């Protein structure tokens, strides 16, 4: 079994954190700007 690598552990946690932040940003976008854009498309 390979030894514990602090760099690898940090890189994995950092990548998971970046993905979570991206998902939260996407939800925030869709609830604000994306919502008005989709309402505009539905009203045409």
N, C-alpha and C positions, 0 to 999 in steps of 0.2 A: 504494500500500500504506500502511496506517495506521501511525502511529508506535507504538513500544513503550510500553505503559502499565504502569508498576509496580503501580498499584492493581489493574488488571484481572488481572495475573498473580498477584498475591497473593490476590485473591479466588478465582480458579480453583483455586490450590493449596490454599487453606484449605477450599474446598468439597469437594475430593477427599479431603483429610485427614479431614474430618468424616464423609464417607461411609464411609471405611475404618474409622474408629473405631466407627461404628454397626454395621458388619458384624461386627467383632470382638466387640462387645458382644452381638450377637445369637447368635453362635456360643457364647460363654461362657454365656449364659442357657440356650440349648438343651441344653448339655452338663451343666448343673447343675440348675436349677429345672425347666426344661421336661422334662428326662429323668424326674424323679420324678413329674411330673404325667402324662406319657404312660404310664409304667408303671402308675400307679394306674388309668388308663382301660382299659388292657389287661387288668388283673386282675379287673375287675368282671364 
